Structure formats: structure tokens, C-alpha cells
Amino acid sequence: MKRAVLLAGLLLTMGATLRSHDPSAAPITWNREVSRIVYDRCASCHHAGGTSFSLMTYQDAQPHAAAIKDAVLARRMPPWGAVKGFGKFRNDQGLTQQQIDLITYWVEGGIVKGNNPQALPKAPTFAPPAAFRIPSATTAVSGDVTLHQAMRVDGLFPERVPRGASLQIAATLPGGHIEPLLWLYEYRDSYRHPFLFRKPMDLPAGTVIHGVPPDAQVLLIPAPRTAKE
């Protein structure tokens, strides 16, 4: 009896989970869900006067809905340029799987605008992005490079990467442990930016950085010194 009750409860939970992922059960709308994703991750480029066509309103986004779905499913947009889960970055602009699902459900569910304009978030404002200044004490990696002294690394900067290249960059520590650093995927130099770790990474002397071919160059960005240092 107890097992039957537990099984029934499990089935109900699974059913509720499946319903929560069914776009026909509760339509995803532009006003409530999708506009928030666009404003947070897309609008910095996709606005009037930006570097690409505007997606600031439902009227702007609706004609591009199918293309938006295809681009986010392929992870071409936003142009983060790296594979998620291979390294952790505090400036990650790629969409989460949940955000990709919401956009997909919105398009497949009929590109619904929503009846409540009050659900729309406040439209963002835009300022020119601050240019990233490369620190002077970086370490250039081209081909396999062995660190001859310990280094506290804040992130990586692709200085020269062939268009469309896929580079799986990792660090092999002296004890043999492999630390994933960055997996560039179909990288586009026009969207060049730093990849800043969630927390600085300590690499001891003798660490080998590998995964960067000789025709490319990636910079290891040193972490800022703390007051104690």
C-alpha cells in the first residue's frame, strides 16, 4: 500500500513537471517571459542605433521569431563564442537551457504577445560598452606552453583565432590533473571579448597549457593583486 502511494505521488510529480514544460498548458508570452530574456541578453546590440536590427518591441521581434529560435538553439546568439560547462565565467552572456526552452516554446506556441502590457519589464537604456584593456603582464599561449612560475589567472583573451575555429583549451597541472579553461566554438573575431573566470584560478609552475594551435594566440590574463599581496 505504502509503495502504491509513493508510486502515485511520483507519477503526479512527473505529470506536473511534464505539464510545466508543455507550451500549450501555459502559453509563453512576449510580455511576460521573452521580452525579459531579450532585454537582458540581446538588446545591447538589437536596439535602434545598435549594431543589429531592433528587437525592443513585439512588433520588432515577431517577424524574426523563427530565425531567433534557430539562432538560440544553435547557440549562435547571443555571440558568446564558447561551449557552456567547459570552464565557468562571470561574464557569460550565453543563454541558459531554460531561456532557450522558453524562446522555443514561445515560437512553437504561436508567438503570443500576451494580454497584459503591465507584465512588460522596463525597457533598458544603453551606454557605449567600456573597452577591455589588456593588462601588460599577460602570458601568450600559442601551441603548448609550460608555465615556469606559478600564475593566478583571471581569464583568457583570444588575441588571434582563425574565424570559425574550435579550440578546446585546458591546463594539465604537474600532478596530472586536467583543468578545463575555455572551449571556443565557431569563434568569430568580430565579437572578440575576454572570458573572465568566475573565480581566479591558481596554476602552479610546471602547468602545461594546451589546445591552442600554433596559428592562434590566446592570452592568459593575470588576476589583480589583492591588498594582502
Residue frames as a rotation matrix with the C-alpha (Angstrom) as fourth column:
MET 1
0.572 0.820 0.000 0.00
0.820 -0.572 0.000 0.00
0.000 0.000 -1.000 0.00
LYS 2
0.480 -0.462 -0.745 2.77
0.157 -0.791 0.592 2.38
-0.863 -0.401 -0.307 1.01
ARG 3
-0.614 -0.737 0.283 4.62
0.366 0.051 0.929 1.61
-0.699 0.674 0.238 -2.24
ALA 4
-0.130 0.661 0.739 1.43
0.987 0.016 0.160 2.27
0.094 0.751 -0.654 -4.24
VAL 5
0.793 0.418 -0.443 1.00
0.509 -0.854 0.105 5.68
-0.334 -0.309 -0.890 -2.58
LEU 6
0.032 -0.882 -0.471 4.63
0.039 -0.469 0.882 6.55
-0.999 -0.046 0.020 -3.26
LEU 7
-0.646 -0.255 0.719 4.28
0.661 0.285 0.694 5.48
-0.382 0.924 -0.016 -6.90
ALA 8
0.340 0.858 0.384 1.13
0.936 -0.349 -0.049 7.52
0.092 0.376 -0.922 -7.32
GLY 9
0.709 -0.130 -0.693 2.87
0.213 -0.897 0.387 10.56
-0.672 -0.422 -0.608 -5.83
LEU 10
-0.384 -0.923 0.010 5.83
0.196 -0.071 0.978 10.08
-0.902 0.378 0.208 -8.16
LEU 11
-0.413 0.303 0.859 3.57
0.909 0.194 0.369 9.86
-0.055 0.933 -0.355 -11.20
LEU 12
0.706 0.700 -0.109 1.72
0.701 -0.713 -0.035 13.02
-0.102 -0.052 -0.993 -10.16
THR 13
0.361 -0.668 -0.651 5.03
0.037 -0.687 0.726 14.85
-0.932 -0.286 -0.223 -9.72
MET 14
-0.643 -0.612 0.461 6.24
0.440 0.198 0.876 13.68
-0.627 0.766 0.142 -13.11
GLY 15
0.021 0.757 0.654 2.97
0.998 -0.060 0.037 14.73
0.067 0.651 -0.756 -14.67
ALA 16
0.810 0.256 -0.528 3.24
0.380 -0.915 0.139 18.20
-0.448 -0.313 -0.838 -13.14
THR 17
-0.112 -0.940 -0.322 6.81
0.040 -0.328 0.944 18.51
-0.993 0.092 0.074 -14.39
LEU 18
-0.614 -0.078 0.786 5.81
0.737 0.299 0.606 17.49
-0.282 0.951 -0.126 -17.90
ARG 19
0.457 0.854 0.248 2.89
0.889 -0.447 -0.099 19.93
0.027 0.266 -0.964 -17.89
SER 20
0.580 -0.272 -0.767 5.21
0.178 -0.877 0.446 22.75
-0.795 -0.395 -0.461 -16.77
HIS 21
-0.544 -0.827 -0.143 7.27
-0.052 -0.138 0.989 22.11
-0.838 0.545 0.032 -19.91
ASP 22
-0.308 0.535 0.787 4.25
0.922 0.372 0.108 21.88
-0.234 0.759 -0.608 -22.22
PRO 23
-0.983 -0.157 -0.096 3.86
0.134 -0.968 0.210 25.22
-0.126 0.194 0.973 -24.05
SER 24
-0.480 0.870 0.111 0.17
0.095 -0.074 0.993 24.50
0.872 0.487 -0.048 -24.70
ALA 25
-0.027 0.476 -0.879 -0.57
0.940 0.312 0.140 24.31
0.341 -0.822 -0.456 -20.96
ALA 26
0.552 0.113 -0.826 0.54
0.482 -0.851 0.206 27.85
-0.680 -0.512 -0.524 -20.16
PRO 27
0.702 -0.260 0.663 1.50
0.636 -0.189 -0.748 29.83
0.320 0.947 0.033 -23.27
ILE 28
-0.183 -0.831 -0.525 4.81
0.821 -0.423 0.383 31.62
-0.541 -0.361 0.760 -23.09
THR 29
0.790 0.554 0.263 4.31
0.611 -0.671 -0.420 35.27
-0.056 0.492 -0.869 -24.00
TRP 30
-0.014 -0.747 0.665 6.45
0.593 -0.542 -0.596 38.14
0.805 0.386 0.450 -25.19
ASN 31
0.375 0.227 0.899 5.16
-0.359 -0.859 0.366 40.45
0.855 -0.460 -0.241 -22.46
ARG 32
0.916 0.140 0.376 5.84
-0.399 0.222 0.890 38.11
0.041 -0.965 0.259 -19.57
GLU 33
0.685 -0.645 0.338 8.87
0.290 0.667 0.686 35.92
-0.668 -0.372 0.644 -20.37
VAL 34
0.422 -0.567 0.708 10.52
0.907 0.270 -0.324 36.51
-0.007 0.778 0.628 -23.73
SER 35
0.720 -0.140 0.680 10.96
0.087 -0.954 -0.288 40.29
0.689 0.267 -0.674 -23.51
ARG 36
0.866 -0.406 0.291 12.91
-0.398 -0.210 0.893 39.84
-0.301 -0.890 -0.343 -20.27
ILE 37
0.432 -0.725 0.537 15.36
0.595 0.677 0.434 37.47
-0.678 0.131 0.723 -21.97
VAL 38
0.423 -0.229 0.877 15.74
0.819 -0.319 -0.478 39.78
0.389 0.920 0.052 -24.97
TYR 39
0.858 -0.070 0.510 16.27
-0.186 -0.966 0.181 42.88
0.479 -0.250 -0.841 -22.83
ASP 40
0.777 -0.548 0.312 18.83
-0.300 0.114 0.947 41.10
-0.554 -0.829 -0.075 -20.66
ARG 41
0.112 -0.776 0.621 20.84
0.280 0.624 0.729 39.20
-0.953 0.092 0.288 -23.29
CYS 42
-0.020 -0.048 0.999 20.08
0.974 0.224 0.030 40.58
-0.225 0.973 0.042 -26.76
ALA 43
0.793 0.589 0.158 19.03
0.609 -0.757 -0.238 44.22
-0.021 0.285 -0.958 -26.69
SER 44
0.328 -0.733 -0.596 22.51
0.131 -0.589 0.797 45.66
-0.935 -0.340 -0.097 -26.10
CYS 45
-0.826 -0.549 0.131 23.10
0.178 -0.032 0.984 45.01
-0.536 0.835 0.124 -29.83
HIS 46
-0.605 0.667 0.436 19.50
0.727 0.240 0.643 44.67
0.324 0.706 -0.630 -31.06
HIS 47
0.150 0.669 -0.728 18.11
0.698 -0.593 -0.401 48.16
-0.700 -0.448 -0.556 -30.48
ALA 48
0.873 0.203 0.443 17.57
0.467 -0.609 -0.641 51.25
0.139 0.767 -0.627 -32.61
GLY 49
0.705 -0.681 0.197 21.01
-0.640 -0.731 -0.238 52.63
0.306 0.042 -0.951 -33.33
GLY 50
0.468 -0.533 0.705 22.67
-0.402 0.582 0.707 49.40
-0.787 -0.614 0.058 -32.16
THR 51
-0.537 -0.807 -0.245 24.87
-0.638 0.198 0.744 47.07
-0.552 0.556 -0.621 -34.17
SER 52
-0.949 0.286 0.136 21.95
0.311 0.762 0.568 44.94
0.059 0.581 -0.811 -35.41
PHE 53
-0.412 0.869 0.275 18.21
-0.031 -0.315 0.949 45.17
0.911 0.382 0.156 -36.11
SER 54
-0.591 0.214 0.778 15.97
-0.775 -0.417 -0.475 46.10
0.223 -0.883 0.412 -33.21
LEU 55
-0.432 0.512 -0.742 14.20
0.364 0.852 0.375 43.51
0.825 -0.108 -0.555 -31.05
MET 56
-0.985 -0.088 0.149 12.95
-0.084 -0.513 -0.855 46.00
0.152 -0.854 0.497 -28.49
THR 57
-0.319 0.939 0.129 9.21
-0.858 -0.228 -0.461 45.52
-0.403 -0.258 0.878 -29.14
TYR 58
-0.043 0.424 0.905 6.90
0.105 0.902 -0.418 42.66
-0.993 0.077 -0.084 -30.02
GLN 59
0.888 0.413 -0.202 6.37
-0.118 -0.220 -0.968 44.27
-0.445 0.884 -0.147 -33.43
ASP 60
0.230 -0.895 -0.383 10.15
-0.972 -0.227 -0.054 44.23
-0.038 0.385 -0.922 -33.95
ALA 61
-0.545 -0.589 0.597 10.66
-0.668 0.735 0.116 40.65
-0.507 -0.336 -0.794 -32.79
GLN 62
0.271 0.785 0.557 7.63
-0.308 0.619 -0.723 38.86
-0.912 0.025 0.410 -34.25
PRO 63
0.835 0.075 -0.545 8.82
-0.550 0.131 -0.825 38.78
0.010 0.989 0.151 -37.91
HIS 64
-0.056 -0.962 -0.267 12.19
-0.804 0.203 -0.559 37.36
0.592 0.183 -0.785 -36.77
ALA 65
0.420 0.273 0.865 10.76
-0.870 0.391 0.299 34.76
-0.256 -0.879 0.402 -34.37
ALA 66
0.998 -0.022 0.053 11.69
0.036 0.959 -0.282 31.65
-0.045 0.284 0.958 -36.36
ALA 67
0.401 -0.910 0.106 15.21
0.060 -0.089 -0.994 32.96
0.914 0.405 0.019 -37.03
ILE 68
0.058 -0.329 0.943 15.61
-0.912 -0.401 -0.084 33.82
0.406 -0.855 -0.323 -33.32
LYS 69
0.768 0.300 0.566 14.65
-0.529 0.796 0.295 30.28
-0.362 -0.526 0.769 -32.37
ASP 70
0.885 -0.461 -0.060 17.12
0.304 0.673 -0.675 28.76
0.351 0.579 0.736 -34.83
ALA 71
0.202 -0.866 0.457 19.92
-0.254 -0.497 -0.830 31.08
0.946 0.051 -0.320 -33.68
VAL 72
0.110 -0.160 0.981 19.49
-0.988 -0.127 0.090 30.36
0.111 -0.979 -0.172 -29.97
LEU 73
0.918 0.219 0.330 19.11
-0.262 0.961 0.092 26.60
-0.297 -0.171 0.939 -30.50
ALA 74
0.693 -0.719 0.053 22.40
0.465 0.389 -0.795 26.62
0.551 0.576 0.604 -32.44
ARG 75
0.580 -0.409 -0.705 23.88
0.628 -0.327 0.706 28.92
-0.519 -0.852 0.067 -29.76
ARG 76
-0.170 -0.572 0.803 24.94
0.891 -0.437 -0.122 31.40
0.421 0.694 0.584 -32.43
MET 77
-0.310 0.169 0.936 23.17
-0.191 -0.975 0.113 34.12
0.931 -0.144 0.334 -30.46
PRO 78
0.909 -0.368 -0.195 23.99
-0.359 -0.930 0.083 35.80
-0.212 -0.005 -0.977 -28.21
PRO 79
0.684 -0.663 -0.305 27.52
-0.093 0.336 -0.937 35.56
0.724 0.669 0.168 -29.67
TRP 80
0.833 -0.370 0.412 29.26
-0.443 0.001 0.897 34.25
-0.332 -0.929 -0.163 -26.56
GLY 81
0.455 -0.662 -0.596 31.55
-0.749 0.078 -0.658 32.02
0.482 0.745 -0.461 -28.62
ALA 82
-0.685 -0.712 0.152 32.24
-0.676 0.544 -0.496 29.26
0.271 -0.443 -0.855 -26.10
VAL 83
-0.178 0.573 -0.800 30.79
0.072 0.819 0.570 25.90
0.981 0.044 -0.187 -25.06
LYS 84
0.282 0.373 0.884 28.87
-0.829 -0.369 0.420 26.06
0.482 -0.852 0.205 -21.78
GLY 85
0.975 0.150 0.166 30.10
-0.221 0.754 0.619 23.84
-0.033 -0.640 0.768 -18.95
PHE 86
0.436 -0.900 0.005 33.75
0.838 0.404 -0.367 23.86
0.328 0.164 0.930 -20.07
GLY 87
-0.801 -0.598 0.029 35.02
0.519 -0.717 -0.465 26.46
0.299 -0.358 0.885 -17.61
LYS 88
0.285 0.881 -0.378 32.90
0.958 -0.265 0.105 28.86
-0.008 -0.393 -0.920 -15.57
PHE 89
-0.665 -0.543 0.513 32.83
0.641 -0.767 0.020 32.57
0.383 0.342 0.858 -16.36
ARG 90
-0.414 0.488 -0.769 31.44
0.622 -0.465 -0.630 35.57
-0.665 -0.739 -0.111 -14.53
ASN 91
-0.457 0.245 -0.855 30.78
-0.517 -0.855 0.031 37.49
-0.724 0.456 0.517 -17.76
ASP 92
-0.847 0.169 0.503 28.99
0.423 0.788 0.447 34.62
-0.321 0.592 -0.739 -19.52
GLN 93
-0.547 0.659 -0.516 26.42
-0.667 -0.716 -0.208 36.13
-0.506 0.230 0.831 -21.91
GLY 94
-0.855 0.241 -0.459 25.22
-0.186 0.684 0.705 32.82
0.484 0.689 -0.540 -23.36
LEU 95
0.052 0.964 0.260 21.63
-0.852 -0.093 0.516 31.75
0.521 -0.248 0.816 -22.74
THR 96
-0.605 -0.099 0.790 20.79
-0.602 0.707 -0.372 29.13
-0.522 -0.700 -0.487 -20.15
GLN 97
-0.956 0.293 0.017 18.98
0.247 0.772 0.586 26.00
0.159 0.564 -0.810 -21.30
GLN 98
-0.279 0.898 -0.342 15.83
0.761 -0.010 -0.648 27.28
-0.586 -0.441 -0.680 -19.57
GLN 99
-0.123 0.195 -0.973 15.97
-0.292 -0.944 -0.153 30.53
-0.948 0.265 0.173 -21.54
ILE 100
-0.881 -0.209 -0.423 16.46
-0.465 0.223 0.857 28.62
-0.085 0.952 -0.294 -24.80
ASP 101
-0.764 0.644 0.032 13.46
0.644 0.765 -0.030 26.43
-0.044 -0.003 -0.999 -23.92
LEU 102
-0.122 0.751 -0.649 11.27
0.412 -0.556 -0.722 29.47
-0.903 -0.355 -0.242 -23.21
ILE 103
-0.368 -0.065 -0.928 12.09
-0.668 -0.676 0.312 31.06
-0.647 0.735 0.205 -26.57
THR 104
-0.982 -0.012 -0.188 11.49
-0.140 0.716 0.684 27.74
0.126 0.698 -0.705 -28.33
TYR 105
-0.537 0.836 -0.117 8.11
0.776 0.435 -0.456 27.26
-0.330 -0.335 -0.882 -26.59
TRP 106
-0.163 0.453 -0.877 7.16
-0.053 -0.891 -0.450 30.84
-0.985 -0.027 0.169 -27.43
VAL 107
-0.612 -0.119 -0.782 7.79
-0.750 -0.229 0.621 30.33
-0.253 0.966 0.051 -31.15
GLU 108
-0.936 0.225 -0.272 6.24
0.082 0.887 0.454 26.86
0.343 0.402 -0.849 -31.31
GLY 109
-0.528 0.765 -0.367 3.29
0.729 0.187 -0.658 28.01
-0.435 -0.616 -0.657 -29.19
GLY 110
0.316 0.753 0.577 2.22
0.947 -0.289 -0.141 30.67
0.061 0.591 -0.805 -31.68
ILE 111
-0.651 -0.658 0.378 4.45
0.624 -0.748 -0.227 33.70
0.432 0.088 0.898 -30.92
VAL 112
0.376 0.901 -0.217 1.94
0.837 -0.230 0.496 35.02
0.397 -0.368 -0.841 -28.37
LYS 113
-0.227 -0.402 0.887 2.23
0.047 -0.914 -0.402 38.67
0.973 -0.050 0.226 -27.38
GLY 114
-0.653 0.093 -0.752 0.22
0.753 0.189 -0.630 38.46
0.084 -0.978 -0.193 -24.15
ASN 115
0.177 0.885 0.431 -2.81
0.713 -0.417 0.564 40.42
0.679 0.207 -0.705 -23.00
ASN 116
0.821 0.135 -0.554 -1.27
0.542 -0.488 0.684 42.26
-0.178 -0.862 -0.474 -20.06
PRO 117
0.494 -0.669 0.556 1.02
0.228 -0.518 -0.825 45.15
0.839 0.534 -0.103 -21.08
GLN 118
0.697 -0.214 0.685 1.77
-0.685 -0.482 0.546 45.68
0.213 -0.850 -0.482 -17.38
ALA 119
0.884 -0.370 0.285 3.77
0.207 0.857 0.473 42.44
-0.419 -0.359 0.834 -17.48
LEU 120
0.643 -0.673 0.366 6.38
0.407 -0.105 -0.908 44.05
0.649 0.732 0.206 -19.72
PRO 121
0.222 -0.642 -0.734 9.62
0.905 -0.144 0.400 44.93
-0.363 -0.753 0.549 -17.91
LYS 122
0.704 -0.080 -0.705 11.07
-0.122 -0.993 -0.009 48.41
-0.699 0.092 -0.709 -18.12
ALA 123
0.898 -0.380 0.222 12.99
0.313 0.196 -0.929 48.86
0.310 0.904 0.295 -21.36
PRO 124
0.318 -0.855 -0.410 16.75
0.812 0.023 0.583 49.03
-0.489 -0.519 0.702 -20.80
THR 125
0.925 -0.204 -0.320 18.90
-0.313 -0.887 -0.340 52.03
-0.215 0.415 -0.884 -21.62
PHE 126
0.702 -0.666 0.253 22.22
0.712 0.641 -0.286 51.73
0.029 0.381 0.924 -23.38
ALA 127
0.709 -0.626 -0.325 25.64
-0.485 -0.767 0.419 53.26
-0.512 -0.139 -0.848 -22.96
PRO 128
0.500 -0.595 -0.630 28.71
-0.613 0.271 -0.742 52.56
0.612 0.757 -0.229 -25.10
PRO 129
0.938 -0.160 -0.306 30.42
0.305 0.800 0.516 49.46
0.162 -0.578 0.800 -23.72
ALA 130
0.630 -0.777 0.023 33.69
-0.623 -0.487 0.613 50.08
-0.465 -0.400 -0.790 -21.93
ALA 131
0.547 -0.515 -0.660 36.63
-0.514 0.415 -0.751 48.86
0.661 0.750 -0.038 -23.98
PHE 132
0.966 -0.254 -0.046 38.52
0.212 0.677 0.705 45.98
-0.148 -0.691 0.708 -22.40
ARG 133
0.524 -0.852 0.002 42.11
-0.810 -0.500 -0.306 46.94
0.261 0.159 -0.952 -21.66
ILE 134
0.738 -0.326 -0.590 44.52
0.237 0.945 -0.225 44.05
0.631 0.026 0.775 -21.89
PRO 135
0.886 -0.463 0.018 46.84
-0.161 -0.271 0.949 44.02
-0.435 -0.844 -0.315 -18.85
SER 136
0.460 -0.787 -0.411 50.53
-0.860 -0.279 -0.428 44.37
0.222 0.550 -0.805 -19.65
ALA 137
-0.426 -0.726 0.540 51.59
-0.859 0.512 0.009 41.23
-0.283 -0.460 -0.841 -17.76
THR 138
0.690 0.722 0.043 49.67
-0.659 0.652 -0.374 38.66
-0.298 0.230 0.926 -19.82
THR 139
-0.403 -0.748 0.527 51.15
-0.330 0.656 0.679 35.33
-0.854 0.100 -0.511 -20.88
ALA 140
0.083 0.396 -0.915 50.79
-0.992 -0.053 -0.113 34.50
-0.093 0.917 0.388 -24.57
VAL 141
-0.161 -0.048 0.986 49.86
-0.160 0.987 0.021 30.92
-0.974 -0.155 -0.167 -25.45
SER 142
0.469 0.218 -0.856 50.46
-0.880 0.027 -0.475 29.61
-0.081 0.976 0.204 -28.97
GLY 143
0.011 -0.409 -0.913 50.99
-0.230 0.887 -0.400 25.88
0.973 0.214 -0.084 -29.17
ASP 144
0.666 0.185 -0.723 51.66
0.576 0.489 0.655 24.02
0.475 -0.852 0.219 -25.91
VAL 145
0.055 -0.609 0.792 53.14
-0.333 -0.759 -0.560 26.32
0.941 -0.232 -0.244 -23.25
THR 146
0.178 -0.099 -0.979 54.66
0.817 0.570 0.091 25.32
0.549 -0.816 0.182 -19.89
LEU 147
0.806 0.122 0.579 54.43
-0.177 -0.884 0.432 27.86
0.565 -0.451 -0.691 -17.06
HIS 148
-0.064 -0.936 -0.347 57.84
0.387 0.298 -0.873 28.30
0.920 -0.190 0.343 -15.47
GLN 149
-0.988 -0.142 0.058 56.40
-0.004 -0.357 -0.934 30.12
0.154 -0.923 0.352 -12.48
ALA 150
-0.459 0.867 -0.193 53.09
0.827 0.337 -0.449 29.98
-0.325 -0.366 -0.872 -10.62
MET 151
-0.947 0.214 0.241 50.36
-0.055 -0.845 0.532 32.22
0.317 0.490 0.812 -12.00
ARG 152
-0.477 0.865 -0.159 46.97
0.408 0.057 -0.911 33.36
-0.779 -0.499 -0.380 -10.72
VAL 153
-0.942 0.087 0.323 44.81
0.303 -0.184 0.935 33.60
0.141 0.979 0.147 -13.83
ASP 154
-0.578 0.763 -0.290 41.69
-0.251 -0.504 -0.826 35.78
-0.776 -0.405 0.483 -14.06
GLY 155
0.588 0.794 0.156 40.64
-0.069 0.241 -0.968 34.64
-0.806 0.559 0.197 -17.53
LEU 156
-0.354 -0.654 0.669 41.62
0.661 0.331 0.673 34.33
-0.662 0.680 0.315 -21.17
PHE 157
0.324 0.392 -0.861 41.59
-0.351 -0.796 -0.494 36.69
-0.879 0.462 -0.120 -24.12
PRO 158
0.361 -0.170 0.917 41.57
0.755 0.631 -0.180 35.31
-0.548 0.757 0.356 -27.70
GLU 159
0.017 -0.439 -0.898 44.05
-0.172 -0.886 0.430 37.66
-0.985 0.147 -0.090 -29.36
ARG 160
-0.353 -0.140 -0.925 44.34
-0.930 -0.060 0.364 35.81
-0.107 0.988 -0.109 -32.66
VAL 161
-0.401 0.329 0.855 41.94
-0.026 0.929 -0.370 33.00
-0.916 -0.171 -0.364 -33.53
PRO 162
-0.999 0.046 -0.022 41.03
-0.020 0.057 0.998 31.86
0.047 0.997 -0.056 -37.07
ARG 163
-0.391 0.920 -0.020 37.40
-0.920 -0.392 -0.015 32.53
-0.022 0.013 1.000 -37.99
GLY 164
0.499 0.756 -0.424 35.13
-0.731 0.630 0.261 29.62
0.464 0.180 0.867 -37.14
ALA 165
-0.446 -0.770 -0.456 37.83
-0.346 0.618 -0.706 27.82
0.825 -0.157 -0.542 -35.14
SER 166
0.815 0.578 0.051 37.02
-0.297 0.341 0.892 25.46
0.498 -0.741 0.450 -32.30
LEU 167
-0.268 -0.963 -0.008 39.73
-0.308 0.094 -0.947 25.37
0.913 -0.251 -0.321 -29.62
GLN 168
0.828 0.457 -0.325 39.48
0.122 0.418 0.900 23.21
0.547 -0.785 0.290 -26.50
ILE 169
-0.064 -0.889 0.452 41.96
-0.334 -0.408 -0.850 24.86
0.940 -0.206 -0.271 -24.12
ALA 170
0.912 0.318 -0.261 42.92
0.100 0.444 0.890 23.12
0.399 -0.838 0.373 -20.89
ALA 171
0.161 -0.864 0.478 45.65
-0.885 -0.340 -0.317 23.15
0.436 -0.372 -0.819 -18.25
THR 172
0.626 -0.084 -0.775 47.46
0.244 0.965 0.093 19.99
0.740 -0.247 0.625 -17.17
LEU 173
0.729 -0.324 0.603 48.80
-0.671 -0.515 0.534 20.52
0.138 -0.793 -0.593 -13.65
PRO 174
-0.253 -0.963 -0.095 52.10
-0.911 0.271 -0.311 18.96
0.325 0.008 -0.946 -12.51
GLY 175
-0.536 0.072 0.841 50.26
-0.536 0.741 -0.405 16.14
-0.653 -0.668 -0.358 -10.68
GLY 176
-0.962 0.134 0.239 48.39
0.267 0.663 0.699 15.18
-0.065 0.736 -0.674 -13.86
HIS 177
-0.130 0.967 -0.222 45.03
0.631 -0.092 -0.771 16.81
-0.765 -0.240 -0.598 -13.03
ILE 178
-0.733 -0.035 0.679 43.44
0.632 -0.404 0.662 18.44
0.251 0.914 0.318 -16.08
GLU 179
-0.337 0.582 -0.740 41.62
0.405 -0.620 -0.672 21.74
-0.850 -0.526 -0.027 -15.53
PRO 180
0.031 0.398 0.917 39.26
0.996 -0.091 0.006 22.87
0.086 0.913 -0.399 -18.34
LEU 181
-0.688 -0.338 -0.642 39.84
0.423 -0.906 0.024 26.52
-0.590 -0.255 0.766 -19.22
LEU 182
-0.075 0.623 -0.779 37.91
-0.550 -0.677 -0.489 27.50
-0.832 0.392 0.394 -22.34
TRP 183
-0.429 0.033 0.903 36.32
0.643 0.712 0.280 25.79
-0.634 0.701 -0.327 -25.33
LEU 184
-0.428 0.245 -0.870 35.94
-0.562 -0.826 0.044 28.27
-0.708 0.507 0.492 -28.17
TYR 185
-0.351 0.405 0.844 33.38
0.605 0.786 -0.125 27.04
-0.715 0.467 -0.521 -30.67
GLU 186
0.138 0.339 0.931 32.85
0.967 -0.251 -0.052 28.53
0.216 0.907 -0.362 -34.14
TYR 187
0.022 -0.228 -0.974 34.57
0.674 -0.716 0.183 31.63
-0.738 -0.660 0.137 -32.81
ARG 188
0.498 0.148 0.854 34.12
0.766 -0.536 -0.354 34.96
0.406 0.831 -0.381 -34.59
ASP 189
-0.466 -0.833 -0.300 36.81
0.882 -0.408 -0.237 37.57
0.075 -0.375 0.924 -34.08
SER 190
-0.449 0.347 0.823 34.34
0.131 -0.886 0.445 40.40
0.884 0.308 0.352 -34.72
TYR 191
0.682 0.704 0.199 32.83
-0.151 -0.131 0.980 39.61
0.716 -0.698 0.017 -31.30
ARG 192
-0.175 -0.871 -0.459 36.21
0.405 0.362 -0.840 39.45
0.898 -0.333 0.289 -29.55
HIS 193
0.496 0.295 0.816 35.98
-0.611 -0.549 0.570 39.75
0.617 -0.782 -0.092 -25.78
PRO 194
-0.637 -0.733 0.238 37.66
-0.678 0.385 -0.626 38.38
0.367 -0.560 -0.742 -22.66
PHE 195
0.360 0.641 -0.678 36.46
-0.007 0.728 0.685 35.23
0.933 -0.242 0.267 -20.92
LEU 196
-0.366 -0.481 0.797 36.73
-0.702 -0.419 -0.576 36.03
0.611 -0.770 -0.184 -17.21
PHE 197
-0.582 0.079 -0.809 36.65
0.334 0.931 -0.149 33.16
0.741 -0.357 -0.568 -14.73
ARG 198
0.560 0.827 0.041 34.03
0.187 -0.175 0.967 33.13
0.807 -0.534 -0.253 -12.01
LYS 199
0.910 -0.414 0.021 36.93
-0.124 -0.223 0.967 32.88
-0.396 -0.882 -0.254 -9.56
PRO 200
0.338 -0.858 -0.386 40.64
-0.928 -0.234 -0.292 33.37
0.160 0.456 -0.875 -10.32
MET 201
0.986 -0.018 -0.164 42.48
0.015 1.000 -0.019 30.11
0.164 0.017 0.986 -10.94
ASP 202
0.414 -0.884 0.217 45.84
-0.758 -0.203 0.620 29.29
-0.504 -0.421 -0.754 -9.35
LEU 203
0.950 -0.198 -0.241 48.14
-0.028 0.715 -0.698 27.46
0.310 0.671 0.674 -11.76
PRO 204
0.674 -0.736 0.064 51.43
-0.039 0.051 0.998 26.19
-0.737 -0.675 0.005 -10.26
ALA 205
0.008 -0.781 -0.625 54.79
-0.942 -0.215 0.258 26.25
-0.336 0.587 -0.737 -12.00
GLY 206
-0.864 -0.372 0.338 55.08
-0.230 0.891 0.391 23.33
-0.447 0.260 -0.856 -14.39
THR 207
0.120 0.972 0.202 51.46
0.098 0.191 -0.977 23.60
-0.988 0.137 -0.072 -15.58
VAL 208
-0.890 -0.351 0.292 51.12
0.294 0.049 0.955 22.92
-0.350 0.935 0.060 -19.31
ILE 209
0.003 0.870 -0.493 48.53
-0.370 -0.457 -0.809 24.94
-0.929 0.185 0.321 -21.26
HIS 210
-0.902 -0.304 0.307 47.44
0.129 0.488 0.863 23.07
-0.412 0.818 -0.401 -24.36
GLY 211
-0.007 0.931 0.364 44.76
0.787 0.230 -0.573 23.24
-0.618 0.282 -0.734 -27.04
VAL 212
0.627 0.140 -0.767 45.90
-0.233 -0.905 -0.355 26.42
-0.744 0.401 -0.535 -28.80
PRO 213
0.674 -0.392 0.626 47.29
0.719 0.542 -0.435 25.68
-0.168 0.743 0.647 -32.30
PRO 214
-0.295 -0.927 -0.233 50.46
0.801 -0.373 0.469 27.42
-0.521 -0.048 0.852 -33.50
ASP 215
-0.639 0.072 0.766 48.47
0.582 -0.605 0.543 29.66
0.503 0.793 0.345 -35.89
ALA 216
0.514 0.814 0.270 46.41
0.319 -0.474 0.821 31.09
0.796 -0.336 -0.503 -33.00
GLN 217
-0.705 -0.708 -0.027 47.25
0.286 -0.249 -0.925 33.03
0.649 -0.660 0.378 -29.86
VAL 218
0.541 0.837 -0.078 45.36
0.339 -0.133 0.931 33.29
0.769 -0.530 -0.356 -26.58
LEU 219
-0.386 -0.672 0.632 46.43
-0.308 -0.551 -0.775 35.46
0.869 -0.494 0.006 -23.65
LEU 220
0.014 0.307 -0.952 46.29
0.874 0.458 0.161 34.36
0.485 -0.834 -0.262 -20.01
ILE 221
0.210 0.158 0.965 45.03
-0.130 -0.974 0.188 37.37
0.969 -0.165 -0.184 -18.03
PRO 222
-0.712 -0.512 -0.481 46.67
0.397 0.272 -0.877 37.71
0.580 -0.815 0.010 -14.60
ALA 223
0.381 0.843 -0.379 44.33
0.813 -0.110 0.572 38.23
0.441 -0.526 -0.727 -11.64
PRO 224
0.362 -0.219 0.906 44.57
-0.245 -0.960 -0.134 41.66
0.899 -0.173 -0.402 -9.99
ARG 225
-0.617 -0.634 -0.466 46.71
0.339 0.320 -0.885 41.70
0.710 -0.704 0.018 -6.90
THR 226
0.541 0.787 -0.297 44.85
0.586 -0.099 0.804 41.90
0.603 -0.609 -0.515 -3.59
ALA 227
0.675 -0.237 0.699 45.66
-0.503 -0.841 0.200 44.33
0.540 -0.486 -0.687 -0.77
LYS 228
0.845 -0.339 0.414 47.34
-0.204 0.511 0.835 41.47
-0.495 -0.790 0.362 1.16
GLU 229
0.574 -0.640 0.510 49.71
0.809 0.538 -0.235 40.88
-0.124 0.548 0.827 -1.76
